[in-house]
Amino acid sequence: MLELHPAFKATLEQNLLNYISTRGGESLNLAQILTRGTAIDGGLFVPEKWPSVSQTQLSKLLTGEYTEIAGRVLELFGADSLATNSITDVVSKAMQAFPQPVGPPVTQLKKGLWTLELMHGPTLAFKDFALAPLAEIIASTLMHENRQATVLCATSGDTGAATVSAFANRDNLRAVVLFPEGGVSEFQRKQMTTTGADNVLTLCVKGDFDACQHMVKALYQTDAAKAYGYTAVNSINLVRILLQTAYYFRTSGLIKSKTGNASNFVVPTGNFGNVYAAYIAKQMGAPINRLIVTSNDNDVLPRLFESSIMQGNTTVKTISPSMDIQVSSNFERLLWHIKNGDGSAVQAAQQSLETNSRYTLSETEMQSLTTDFQALRCTESEANSAMQHMQNKFNKTICPHTATGVHAYLTLGDDSEAETIIVETAHPAKFSEAVAKATGITPTVPSHASQLMESQEVMHSVDANIQAVQATIDDFFS
């Protein structure tokens, strides 16, 4: 066996990128976390360090189309460990299902103000840009490894629809989707319940999204996890988030080339995964200034910014259901950065959140948080006004989630030092009743989704406990 020169071996070891738990345990490569949910200790996986990016590599991350950039991102994060073909080819295959496969449109509304239209995927939401390629990567990997897996997904609407679309009718994969009863729009629900795919189980849970999310995390720790090959596709799956960084690189690079300015991204946020993807891009050198988090009446993140206290309240149902969340799972990853990679400190904070429903950030930790982020809430009436504003000012119809971003922009005003990009997270047709009430205009449903509302639904009602969920899974796939 060829023995590597010690100096060369040391260089390789320095450049290896491994992933550890936010709570301090495990050290795995990208392939090993691809089909993992949480770490053994219940934490989320984060890279031990950011990849080293040369100026040439950064230039390539900021130019080209989504598929190319996504492949380059994953290569930097260790895609060579994956048992699959060219990662760019796999992502390209997934994008064939998109009406606009080159990437999401970036539209200028006026000087200094842009939108990033992430609602042009198969299920009309930003989740498609991560879940469609993630499904191809997982399916390709499982095929090479000759094994099967069962995807678990908790959803407040859009993630479930994108998961069902991406994983339906795959031979080596099953999908189990949990959504809160009465907690998604009719359009979102029908996207999840009308495929007729034998490998998809859709569960209507008698509880809120946080209950769904808690059960998915708990299922990874059960005896059934290994037998079923439970796999995460929620944004607790880091590979999914890495795929999302691609459109932040692409957009900030495009705007920098057109204006010479950096970008502020205004991101409607529930589970914090989408805005964390933007944070990764910024840490790797993307020309991004501020990340502005917007929430509806479920304002757990704005309250944290105001009080230094992370504390959930009872979830309120709103016209923007994908943000009806009180536990933003992915914030644990940012907490790990804020606490300088101290897994024990993160463990203690998350334990306090679980047992006491709260934890408090120090003044130094808040300063670290606000270096990159700020957060604003948007009430239902403010969201309605924002939808009216966009319709009247720009003849642009937006969804209630995007409206929270518009409200933030109207509150903060223009930034003389950077361009502002409002992230459009979903197509307004998915929330047509709320949009029509606010604007008087019923959004047009894209042609590929026009038959959805007449399609027959299949779903299973289940109590909000893991025993009931696991029993239903057993019955369905027996």
C-alpha positions as CSV (number, residue, x, y, z in Angstrom):
1,M,0.0,0.0,0.0
2,L,1.3,3.4,-1.0
3,E,2.3,5.5,2.1
4,L,1.7,9.2,1.8
5,H,4.5,11.6,2.5
6,P,3.9,13.0,6.1
7,A,3.8,16.6,4.9
8,F,1.3,15.8,2.2
9,K,-0.8,13.7,4.6
10,A,-0.8,16.6,7.0
11,T,-2.0,19.0,4.3
12,L,-4.8,16.6,3.4
13,E,-5.9,16.3,7.0
14,Q,-5.9,20.1,7.4
15,N,-8.2,20.4,4.4
16,L,-10.6,17.7,5.3
17,L,-14.0,19.2,6.2
18,N,-15.9,17.3,8.9
19,Y,-19.2,18.0,10.6
20,I,-19.8,18.0,14.3
21,S,-22.9,18.3,16.5
22,T,-23.9,21.7,17.8
23,R,-23.9,20.0,21.2
24,G,-20.3,18.7,20.9
25,G,-20.5,15.1,19.7
26,E,-19.5,13.2,16.6
27,S,-17.3,14.1,13.7
28,L,-18.5,12.9,10.3
29,N,-18.1,13.7,6.6
30,L,-20.7,15.0,4.2
31,A,-21.8,11.5,3.0
32,Q,-22.3,10.4,6.6
33,I,-24.6,13.3,7.4
34,L,-26.5,13.2,4.1
35,T,-29.2,10.8,5.5
36,R,-29.0,11.8,9.1
37,G,-31.5,13.8,11.0
38,T,-30.1,15.0,14.3
39,A,-26.8,13.9,15.8
40,I,-26.7,11.2,18.4
41,D,-26.8,13.8,21.2
42,G,-29.8,15.5,19.7
43,G,-27.8,18.4,18.2
44,L,-27.7,19.6,14.6
45,F,-24.6,19.1,12.3
46,V,-22.4,22.1,11.5
47,P,-19.1,22.3,9.7
48,E,-16.1,22.3,12.1
49,K,-14.8,25.3,10.1
50,W,-15.8,27.2,7.0
51,P,-14.2,25.9,3.8
52,S,-11.2,27.9,2.6
53,V,-12.2,29.8,-0.5
54,S,-9.7,31.3,-2.9
55,Q,-10.6,34.5,-4.8
56,T,-10.9,32.4,-8.0
57,Q,-13.3,30.0,-6.3
58,L,-15.3,32.9,-4.9
59,S,-15.6,34.4,-8.4
60,K,-17.0,31.1,-9.7
61,L,-19.5,31.0,-6.8
62,L,-20.8,34.4,-7.7
63,T,-21.3,33.8,-11.4
64,G,-23.1,31.2,-13.5
65,E,-26.4,29.6,-12.9
66,Y,-27.9,27.9,-9.9
67,T,-27.0,24.3,-10.9
68,E,-23.3,25.2,-11.5
69,I,-23.1,27.2,-8.2
70,A,-24.8,24.5,-6.2
71,G,-22.4,21.9,-7.4
72,R,-19.4,24.2,-6.6
73,V,-20.8,24.8,-3.1
74,L,-21.2,21.1,-2.3
75,E,-17.7,20.4,-3.7
76,L,-16.3,22.9,-1.2
77,F,-18.2,21.2,1.6
78,G,-17.0,17.7,0.8
79,A,-19.2,16.3,-2.0
80,D,-16.3,14.0,-3.1
81,S,-17.3,11.8,-0.1
82,L,-20.7,11.1,-1.6
83,A,-21.3,7.8,-3.4
84,T,-22.8,9.4,-6.5
85,N,-21.9,10.7,-9.9
86,S,-20.9,14.3,-10.7
87,I,-22.8,16.4,-8.1
88,T,-23.5,19.1,-10.7
89,D,-25.0,16.5,-13.1
90,V,-27.2,15.2,-10.2
91,V,-28.4,18.8,-9.4
92,S,-29.0,19.4,-13.2
93,K,-31.2,16.3,-13.4
94,A,-33.4,17.7,-10.5
95,M,-33.7,21.1,-12.2
96,Q,-35.3,19.5,-15.3
97,A,-38.6,19.6,-13.5
98,F,-38.4,23.4,-13.1
99,P,-40.2,25.7,-15.4
100,Q,-37.1,28.0,-15.3
101,P,-34.2,25.6,-14.7
102,V,-31.5,28.2,-15.0
103,G,-32.3,29.6,-11.5
104,P,-34.7,32.0,-9.7
105,P,-35.4,35.3,-11.4
106,V,-33.9,38.4,-9.7
107,T,-36.2,41.4,-10.5
108,Q,-35.5,45.1,-9.9
109,L,-38.5,47.0,-8.7
110,K,-36.8,50.4,-8.4
111,K,-33.4,51.9,-7.7
112,G,-32.0,50.0,-4.7
113,L,-34.9,47.5,-4.4
114,W,-35.1,44.0,-5.8
115,T,-37.0,40.7,-5.4
116,L,-35.6,37.2,-5.5
117,E,-38.4,35.1,-6.9
118,L,-38.0,31.6,-5.4
119,M,-41.6,30.5,-6.2
120,H,-41.0,29.1,-9.7
121,G,-40.3,25.4,-8.7
122,P,-42.6,22.4,-9.2
123,T,-44.6,23.2,-5.9
124,L,-44.4,27.0,-6.2
125,A,-42.2,27.6,-3.1
126,F,-38.5,28.2,-2.3
127,K,-38.2,24.7,-0.8
128,D,-38.1,23.2,-4.3
129,F,-34.6,24.7,-4.9
130,A,-33.3,22.5,-2.1
131,L,-35.5,19.5,-1.9
132,A,-35.6,18.6,-5.6
133,P,-31.8,18.3,-5.8
134,L,-31.5,16.8,-2.3
135,A,-33.9,14.0,-3.4
136,E,-31.8,13.3,-6.5
137,I,-28.6,13.2,-4.4
138,I,-30.1,10.9,-1.8
139,A,-31.7,8.6,-4.4
140,S,-28.4,8.4,-6.3
141,T,-26.4,7.7,-3.2
142,L,-28.8,4.9,-2.0
143,M,-28.7,3.3,-5.5
144,H,-24.9,3.2,-5.4
145,E,-25.0,1.8,-1.8
146,N,-27.9,-0.6,-2.6
147,R,-30.0,0.4,0.3
148,Q,-33.4,2.0,1.1
149,A,-34.4,4.9,3.4
150,T,-37.6,6.5,4.7
151,V,-37.7,10.3,4.6
152,L,-39.4,12.1,7.6
153,C,-40.7,15.6,7.1
154,A,-42.5,17.9,9.5
155,T,-44.1,20.8,7.7
156,S,-46.1,23.9,8.1
157,G,-47.0,23.7,4.5
158,D,-44.4,24.2,1.8
159,T,-41.7,21.8,2.9
160,G,-44.2,18.9,2.8
161,A,-45.4,19.8,-0.6
162,A,-41.9,20.0,-2.0
163,T,-40.9,16.7,-0.2
164,V,-43.9,14.8,-1.7
165,S,-43.1,16.2,-5.2
166,A,-39.4,15.3,-4.9
167,F,-39.7,11.9,-3.4
168,A,-42.9,10.4,-4.8
169,N,-42.7,7.2,-6.8
170,R,-39.0,6.5,-6.1
171,D,-38.2,2.9,-5.8
172,N,-35.6,3.0,-3.0
173,L,-37.3,5.7,-0.9
174,R,-40.4,6.2,1.2
175,A,-41.7,9.6,2.5
176,V,-43.7,10.3,5.7
177,V,-45.0,13.9,5.9
178,L,-46.5,15.3,9.1
179,F,-48.5,18.5,9.0
180,P,-50.7,20.3,11.6
181,E,-54.4,19.9,11.4
182,G,-55.9,23.2,10.1
183,G,-52.4,24.6,10.0
184,V,-51.8,24.7,6.2
185,S,-53.7,26.3,3.3
186,E,-56.0,24.1,1.2
187,F,-53.7,24.4,-1.7
188,Q,-50.7,23.3,0.4
189,R,-52.6,20.4,1.8
190,K,-53.7,19.2,-1.6
191,Q,-50.2,19.4,-2.9
192,M,-49.3,16.8,-0.2
193,T,-52.4,14.5,-0.4
194,T,-53.2,14.1,-4.1
195,T,-50.2,12.4,-5.7
196,G,-51.5,8.9,-5.2
197,A,-48.0,7.6,-4.7
198,D,-47.7,4.3,-2.8
199,N,-44.4,5.3,-1.2
200,V,-45.8,8.5,0.4
201,L,-47.7,8.6,3.7
202,T,-49.3,12.0,4.6
203,L,-50.2,12.4,8.3
204,C,-52.6,15.1,9.5
205,V,-51.5,15.7,13.1
206,K,-53.8,16.8,15.9
207,G,-51.3,19.5,17.1
208,D,-49.3,22.4,15.8
209,F,-46.1,22.5,13.7
210,D,-43.8,22.4,16.7
211,A,-45.5,19.1,17.8
212,C,-44.8,17.7,14.3
213,Q,-41.2,18.8,14.4
214,H,-40.7,17.4,17.9
215,M,-42.0,14.0,16.9
216,V,-39.8,13.9,13.8
217,K,-36.7,14.6,15.9
218,A,-37.9,12.0,18.5
219,L,-38.4,9.3,15.8
220,Y,-34.7,9.4,15.0
221,Q,-34.0,8.2,18.5
222,T,-36.4,5.2,18.4
223,D,-35.6,1.6,17.8
224,A,-37.5,1.8,14.5
225,A,-35.1,4.4,13.1
226,K,-32.5,1.9,11.9
227,A,-35.0,-0.5,10.5
228,Y,-36.8,2.1,8.5
229,G,-33.6,4.1,7.6
230,Y,-35.2,7.4,8.8
231,T,-33.7,10.3,6.9
232,A,-34.2,14.0,7.4
233,V,-35.2,16.5,4.7
234,N,-36.4,19.3,6.9
235,S,-33.9,22.1,7.2
236,I,-32.2,20.2,10.1
237,N,-30.6,18.4,7.1
238,L,-27.5,20.5,6.5
239,V,-27.1,19.4,2.9
240,R,-30.4,20.9,2.0
241,I,-29.3,24.2,3.5
242,L,-26.0,24.1,1.6
243,L,-28.0,23.8,-1.6
244,Q,-29.9,26.9,-0.7
245,T,-26.8,28.9,-0.3
246,A,-26.4,28.7,-4.1
247,Y,-29.1,31.2,-4.8
248,Y,-27.7,33.7,-2.3
249,F,-24.3,33.4,-4.0
250,R,-25.9,33.8,-7.4
251,T,-28.1,36.7,-6.5
252,S,-25.5,38.7,-4.5
253,G,-23.0,38.2,-7.3
254,L,-25.5,39.3,-10.0
255,I,-26.4,42.4,-8.1
256,K,-22.7,43.2,-7.3
257,S,-21.9,43.0,-11.0
258,K,-24.8,45.2,-12.0
259,T,-24.6,47.9,-9.3
260,G,-21.2,47.5,-7.6
261,N,-23.0,47.2,-4.3
262,A,-23.4,44.5,-1.7
263,S,-26.9,43.1,-0.8
264,N,-29.2,43.2,2.2
265,F,-31.5,40.2,2.1
266,V,-35.0,40.4,3.7
267,V,-36.0,36.8,4.5
268,P,-39.4,35.7,5.7
269,T,-38.5,33.2,8.4
270,G,-40.0,30.3,10.3
271,N,-37.5,27.6,11.0
272,F,-34.4,29.8,10.2
273,G,-33.0,27.5,7.6
274,N,-33.3,29.8,4.6
275,V,-31.7,32.7,6.3
276,Y,-29.0,30.5,7.8
277,A,-28.2,29.5,4.2
278,A,-27.6,33.2,3.4
279,Y,-25.4,33.5,6.5
280,I,-23.2,30.7,5.2
281,A,-22.8,32.4,1.9
282,K,-21.8,35.6,3.7
283,Q,-19.3,33.8,5.8
284,M,-17.7,32.4,2.7
285,G,-17.3,35.8,1.1
286,A,-20.5,36.6,-0.7
287,P,-21.1,40.4,-0.9
288,I,-23.9,40.4,1.7
289,N,-24.3,43.1,4.3
290,R,-27.3,42.6,6.5
291,L,-29.7,39.7,6.9
292,I,-33.2,40.9,8.0
293,V,-35.4,38.2,9.5
294,T,-39.2,38.8,9.2
295,S,-41.9,37.0,11.2
296,N,-45.7,37.1,11.5
297,D,-47.5,37.2,14.8
298,N,-45.6,34.1,15.8
299,D,-42.7,36.5,16.6
300,V,-40.3,34.3,18.6
301,L,-37.2,35.7,16.8
302,P,-38.1,39.4,16.9
303,R,-38.8,39.0,20.7
304,L,-35.3,37.4,21.1
305,F,-33.8,40.4,19.4
306,E,-35.7,42.8,21.7
307,S,-35.3,41.0,25.0
308,S,-32.2,38.7,24.6
309,I,-34.6,35.8,25.7
310,M,-35.5,32.9,23.4
311,Q,-38.9,31.9,24.6
312,G,-41.8,30.3,22.6
313,N,-45.4,31.2,23.1
314,T,-48.6,29.4,22.0
315,T,-48.6,29.2,18.2
316,V,-51.2,31.5,16.5
317,K,-52.7,30.5,13.2
318,T,-52.2,33.3,10.6
319,I,-52.5,34.0,6.9
320,S,-48.9,33.0,6.5
321,P,-49.0,29.5,7.9
322,S,-45.5,28.4,6.8
323,M,-44.2,30.8,9.5
324,D,-46.6,29.7,12.3
325,I,-43.7,28.4,14.3
326,Q,-42.5,29.0,17.9
327,V,-39.4,26.8,17.9
328,S,-37.0,27.8,15.1
329,S,-34.9,24.6,15.0
330,N,-32.1,26.0,12.8
331,F,-31.4,28.8,15.2
332,E,-29.4,26.2,17.2
333,R,-26.8,26.3,14.5
334,L,-26.4,30.0,14.8
335,L,-26.4,29.7,18.5
336,W,-23.3,27.4,18.1
337,H,-21.5,30.2,16.2
338,I,-22.6,32.8,18.7
339,K,-21.2,30.7,21.5
340,N,-17.9,30.2,19.7
341,G,-18.5,26.5,19.0
342,D,-19.0,25.6,22.7
343,G,-21.2,22.5,22.4
344,S,-21.7,22.2,26.1
345,A,-23.1,25.7,26.3
346,V,-25.4,25.0,23.4
347,Q,-26.5,21.8,25.1
348,A,-27.3,23.7,28.3
349,A,-29.3,26.4,26.4
350,Q,-31.3,23.9,24.4
351,Q,-32.0,21.8,27.6
352,S,-33.2,25.0,29.3
353,L,-35.5,25.7,26.3
354,E,-37.0,22.3,26.5
355,T,-37.4,22.2,30.3
356,N,-38.0,25.8,31.1
357,S,-39.2,27.1,27.7
358,R,-36.5,29.7,27.6
359,Y,-32.8,30.7,27.6
360,T,-31.1,34.0,27.7
361,L,-28.2,35.4,25.6
362,S,-25.5,37.4,27.2
363,E,-24.7,41.0,26.1
364,T,-21.7,39.7,24.1
365,E,-23.7,37.0,22.4
366,M,-26.4,39.6,21.4
367,Q,-23.7,41.8,20.0
368,S,-22.5,38.8,17.9
369,L,-26.0,38.1,16.8
370,T,-26.8,41.7,15.7
371,T,-23.6,42.0,13.8
372,D,-25.2,40.2,10.9
373,F,-28.9,40.0,11.7
374,Q,-31.9,42.0,12.7
375,A,-35.5,40.9,13.1
376,L,-38.9,42.6,12.6
377,R,-42.5,41.3,13.2
378,C,-45.4,41.9,10.9
379,T,-49.1,41.7,12.0
380,E,-51.8,40.5,9.8
381,S,-53.1,44.0,9.1
382,E,-49.5,45.1,8.2
383,A,-49.2,42.1,5.9
384,N,-52.4,43.0,4.1
385,S,-51.2,46.6,3.7
386,A,-47.9,45.3,2.3
387,M,-49.7,43.2,-0.3
388,Q,-51.9,46.2,-1.3
389,H,-48.7,48.3,-1.6
390,M,-47.0,45.9,-3.9
391,Q,-50.1,45.5,-6.1
392,N,-50.7,49.3,-6.3
393,K,-47.1,50.5,-6.6
394,F,-45.6,47.8,-8.8
395,N,-48.6,45.8,-10.1
396,K,-47.0,42.8,-8.4
397,T,-49.0,40.1,-6.5
398,I,-47.2,38.6,-3.6
399,C,-48.0,35.9,-1.0
400,P,-48.6,36.7,2.7
401,H,-45.2,35.4,3.7
402,T,-43.4,37.7,1.3
403,A,-45.6,40.5,2.6
404,T,-43.8,40.3,5.9
405,G,-40.6,41.1,4.0
406,V,-42.2,44.0,2.2
407,H,-43.4,45.4,5.5
408,A,-39.8,45.2,6.9
409,Y,-38.5,47.1,3.9
410,L,-41.2,49.8,4.2
411,T,-40.4,50.1,7.9
412,L,-36.6,50.3,7.5
413,G,-36.5,52.3,4.2
414,D,-33.7,52.3,1.6
415,D,-30.1,51.5,2.6
416,S,-27.6,53.9,0.9
417,E,-24.8,51.4,1.4
418,A,-26.4,48.3,-0.1
419,E,-29.1,47.0,-2.4
420,T,-32.2,45.5,-0.7
421,I,-33.5,42.1,-1.9
422,I,-36.9,40.9,-0.7
423,V,-37.0,37.1,-0.8
424,E,-40.3,35.9,-2.4
425,T,-40.8,32.5,-0.7
426,A,-44.0,31.3,-2.2
427,H,-46.4,31.8,-5.1
428,P,-49.5,33.9,-4.2
429,A,-51.8,31.2,-5.7
430,K,-51.0,29.0,-2.7
431,F,-52.7,31.5,-0.5
432,S,-55.3,32.9,-2.9
433,E,-58.0,33.6,-0.3
434,A,-55.8,35.7,1.8
435,V,-54.3,37.5,-1.2
436,A,-57.7,38.2,-2.7
437,K,-59.0,39.6,0.6
438,A,-56.1,42.0,0.8
439,T,-55.9,43.1,-2.8
440,G,-59.2,42.2,-4.5
441,I,-57.3,40.2,-7.0
442,T,-57.3,36.4,-7.1
443,P,-53.9,35.1,-8.2
444,T,-53.7,33.0,-11.3
445,V,-52.7,29.4,-10.7
446,P,-49.8,28.2,-12.9
447,S,-50.9,25.8,-15.6
448,H,-49.0,22.8,-14.2
449,A,-51.0,23.1,-10.9
450,S,-54.4,24.0,-12.3
451,Q,-56.0,20.6,-11.7
452,L,-54.8,20.3,-8.1
453,M,-58.0,21.5,-6.4
454,E,-60.2,18.9,-8.1
455,S,-57.9,16.0,-7.3
456,Q,-58.8,13.3,-4.8
457,E,-57.0,13.5,-1.4
458,V,-55.6,10.6,0.7
459,M,-54.3,11.4,4.2
460,H,-54.3,9.8,7.7
461,S,-55.4,11.6,10.9
462,V,-53.1,10.9,13.9
463,D,-52.7,12.0,17.5
464,A,-49.6,14.1,18.3
465,N,-47.5,11.4,19.9
466,I,-44.7,9.3,18.4
467,Q,-46.3,6.0,19.4
468,A,-49.4,6.9,17.3
469,V,-47.2,8.1,14.4
470,Q,-45.0,5.0,14.4
471,A,-48.0,2.7,14.5
472,T,-49.5,4.4,11.5
473,I,-46.2,4.1,9.6
474,D,-46.0,0.4,10.5
475,D,-49.6,-0.2,9.3
476,F,-49.1,1.8,6.0
477,F,-45.9,0.2,4.9
478,S,-46.5,-3.3,6.2
